[in-house]
Amino acid sequence: MASARQVLCLCALLCVPRVRCEPIRYSVAEEGESGSVVANVAEDAGLTPAQLSARRARIASADGRQHFRLERATGRLVLAERLDREEMCGRSLTCTLAFELLLENPLQFFRVEVAVEDVNDHSPVFPEERVTFQIPETSDPGSRFPVEAAQDLDVGSNSVQAYTIAPENEYFSISIRKRSEVDMHVELILEKPLDREEQPELLFSLIATDGGSPPRSGTTQIHIVVLDANDNAPTFSQDVYVGQVLESAPAGSVVLRVVATDPDVGLNGDISYRFSNVLEDSQSTFTIDSMSGEIRVAKPLDFETTQKHELSVRAIDGGGLSALCKVLVEVVDVNDNAPEVVVSSFSSPLPENTEPGTVVALFAVRDRDSGVNGEISCALEDQLSFSLRPAYKNYFELVTLSTLDREETAQYLVVITVADTGSPPLTTSQTFTVDISDVNDNAPVFNQTSYTMFVRENNIPGVLVGAVSAADSDAGPNAKVTYSLRPVHPTERDPCSCISVNSENGHVFVLRPLDYEQVRQLEVLVSATDAGSPPLSTNVTVRLLVVDENDNAPLVLHPAQDSSPPSSELVPASAEVGDLVTKVVAVDADSGQNSWLSFHLLRATDPGLFAVGSQNGEVRLRRPVTERDAVKQNLEVLVRDNGRPPLSATAALNVLLLNGLSQEHLPQQELAVQDEDSSLTIYLIVSLLFVSLLFLTSVAAFVACKVCKRKELKGGHMLYGTGNLQSSLADGAAAGTLPHAYCYEINLTTGSGNSEFKFLKPILPSVPPQHSGTGRGVGDTEDFPPIQNSMGDAALDISGTPSVGHFNGLPFN
């Protein structure tokens, strides 16, 4: 709405004839410091700094942004903020900021245009930090490969001007074609044929440089991958391969591996292997892996039948080129009977509280060979929790060596290796898989040390507000966790009845609606218990914070709305614009922004006569009181909070407009209209007559007033300004017989049958004697400070300016 008002105001100003035809033009470089001087706009507009201040000169722009600031004292136009040309105008060649210099009395404005000049504050940037080209090695010189041009936010000579290659190479050069002022076409040109086998890839930098001073540059990496052509045949690493294999080697045993290489890549470098010109017996004894070149045993070997096998292997690449090699396989006579392990007993699982030294397994070892090949040794591989213990002859026991912990290791793989002493020795491995059973030795552990959850007040019963979670490192029933509530303090018998926790999943529920104004937070203990025997448990604190909702409407404290009829406020005719009439006081039981109150004038007899402060609820005069205004003014003030949705209350006010308290004027203000009982007017007139008699006898009552000097003013009083005092005490003040101004209190309660008029203590200190020997009148009070009433507001300013007092505890002037 504020920006819309600015646009409407600017459009209206553009229709004013006091406009300078030609705009005042300036130029400024971007990135200038805030406060930098652009020019002396007052001098260029033909104005003086004094005129700028007197005519309230200011700057207005169509978009509402203030890029510049006017110094009225000097007439200088300075930067209000650092200008970024690229942010405001992008890559436009021109960047102009237009605004109006507005003056009042008479209304006049000047159009000012400031051209923001570009500075070289941006470096060229390539779209990608690395660009890869795949180029066949058969590509012809002169081939072109386009590259995305670098972008520079600057314009003109500060934009990209040149491209270079670093380091320079003999294969590529750069070509640049300029399409427009800000667009270039960049290409790489192949200058020399590529050879993938000589250099499979190239890496160099493409540098873009702008024309600034000093120049800035940007870099991207160019990666050239040379694609292969099939111009090389496979080559074996050896012409003849010799391998040995034990006669006891099982089928699938690798004898050896032939290796051929091809400098080509891709399909041209993929090599496959196969046998070529091999005897039928040898070909059936061995197989070759076409991809890896591994030669394996296909069936059992017998040294006594065949001692040597001769094979021929061909390697073929994807392009059809091939090579041959010879393979000789020698069969070696060895110890071909491995030791055996016979298990007699094995216990698994083991409880994790098993004592060290417990026997886990009993087994025996044997070897069908004889002599040295039949001698056996037994060993346990890399095991700290178990050990081997000889039992009888070739029997061994597997026993526990230390305490076990299932939570640390739930399963042990115990590998026992048995070897003979043949040449070469044969070995057999036996693996025992030992499972560890759980013992309830770990209590549940919550995933947080404490939990904080939130619920909005007036919640529905049974609402889910969060969940607690605990884990037990045990297994099975020992790890099954159930949740329950516990009293926060040991002295409490039962936990909070308004909170419940699901025993299975830990979900926390609020069982009944909560009121933030009564309960703002709750604390409970949640216990997590496992199903072990005996069960173990852990407690955690859950703090539930109640979030306020806007469920309380504002309550008007003043003026009281339960009185019938409501009290009235008196406003003298001498009241000035902005004087306080009364103040609406309200509170809201909610908190935060739900308790932020705003005050609005909902309806009034004359809406233009009063204004209500939106933040403080103060009702003040908006314009002077005139004789045409109705004596009785009814006001209704809306008090609204800041909740969503907002709640509100209304306060009804009655205001009586008075021209004075003399006997002639008070009836003319139609005070009797405000009361259905006409006797109020009679009592008021009698009271005013009594006041006049008191003024005549004020000298005699001076001593009595001294005695009452410290008495507190009671609720509901009205102090008159100096104008009324001067008119009422004209005779006595002129003669200098009244050394003090006095305070009077009038209680005029609407609807009551009587009124009170009280003569109170003097509200001014004793007047010091004048040097001339004459008494000082009421009008000669320039040296006295303003007097404070019982509500803390200024009651009377002796310097001659009427200030706000109170009637029935409410303000008047």
Secondary structure, DSSP 8 states (H G I E B T S, - for coil): -HHHHHHHHHHHHHTSS-B-SS-EEEEEETT--TT-EEEEHHHHTT--HHHHHHTT-EEE-TT----EEEETTTTEEEESS---HHHHHTT-S--EEEEEEEETTTTEEEEEEEEEE--S----B-S-SEEEEEEETT--TT-EEEE---B-SS-GGGSEEEEEEES--SSEEEEEEE-SSS-EEEEEEE-S---TTT-SEEEEEEEEEES-SS--EEEEEEEEEEE--S----EES-SEEEEEEETT--TT-EEEE--EE-S--GGGG-EEEEE-S--HHHHHHEEE-TTT-EEEE-S---TTT-SEEEEEEEEEETTS-EEEEEEEEEEE-------EEEEEEE--SEETT--TT-EEEEEEEE-SS-GGGG-EEEEE-S-SSEEEEE-STTEEEEEE-S---TTT-SEEEEEEEEEE-SSS--EEEEEEEEEEE--S----EESSSEEEEEEETT--TTEEEEE--EE-SS-GGGG-EEEEEE-SSTT-SS--TTEEE-TTT-EEEE-S---TTT-SEEEEEEEEEESSSS--EEEEEEEEEEE--S----EEEES-SSSSS--EEEEETT--TT-EEEE-EEE-SS-GGGG-EEEEEEEESSTTTEEE-TTT-EEEESS---TTS-SEEEEEEEEEESSSS--EEEEEEEEEEES-SSTTTTGGGTHHHH-S-THHHHHHHHHHHHHHHHHHTTTTTHHHHHHTTT----SS-----HHHHHHHTHHHHHHT---S-EEEEEE--TT-S--EEEEEEESS------TTSS---TT--TT---EE-TTSSEEE-TTS----EEETTEEE-
